Amino acid sequence: MSLAVAVMGTVQAFAAEAEEAAAPVADTLQAAAEPVAQAAETVAPVEQGLHQVLLQKFLEGGWEWMLPVLVCLVLGLAIAIERMLFLSFSNINTKKFIKKVEAALNYEGIESAKDICRKTRGPIASIYYQGLMRYEQGMDAVEKAVVSYGSVQTGKMESGLSWMGLFIALSPMLGFMGTVVGMIQAFDDIQAMGDISPTAVAGGIKVALLTTLMGLISAVIIQLFYNYIVSKIDTMVNKMEDASIILVDMLSAYNKK
């Protein structure tokens, strides 16, 4: 019995020592966790209220000036997305298409080549079809059709770019107009108070800065999409020109058979 009591006393003593040894470690972990928790509490409201901050800045800039700039941005992006989708669907494997047309032309004739062009999407297939349609009228008619219809396809690809250019120019102009209005408001406040007070002119200056910033951001975003679309169109136009030359050579060789 005394042995059991001694053993129990020893176990309790070891447990008490273990708790005393673990207490400083727990206090250290808790102290280290508190700054992390405080930082998380500080960051969370910022992440949750980001859209509210943007809305507040939008209203502070004056909706009568910020709204037209926002409309320009939305319309410019809508046209950019439509153009990118159009160009993506118009793009084909040009080398594979030319080989199919050439094989059909050599082994099955003009009608088979025209049928392949009808079933293929894109401006290159349309140009080939127009050229093949005028093969019986002579090579001069083929060349004229290829050049003319190439210009038509280029115009289709560039459709909407003039509106994007308008929005690129209009967005900063509207922003600067808001800037002028804000500065006029600031000077009116100074004149009404008869004294230059930072608090009195802060509102007008804020309107001026926010509208200018919104206009410049809108113009920069649309300009990036505009340049990307123009580069895609230039690439496709070069492919169209190369393919047109190949078509004329192809039909000239076929005509000599």
Secondary structure, 3 states (H helix, E strand, C coil): CHHHHHHHHHHHHHHHHHHHHHHHHHHHHHHHHHHHHHHHHHHHHHHHCHHHHHHHHHHHCCHHHHHHHHHHHHHHHHHHHHHHHHHHHHCCCHHHHHHHHHHHHHHCCHHHHHHHHHCCCCHHHHHHHHHHHCHHHCHHHHHHHHHHHHHHHHHHHCCCHHHHHHHHHHHHHHHHHHHHHHHHHHHHHHHHHCCCCHHHHHHHHHHHHHHHHHHHHHHHHHHHHHHHHHHHHHHHHHHHHHHHHHHHHHHHHHHCC
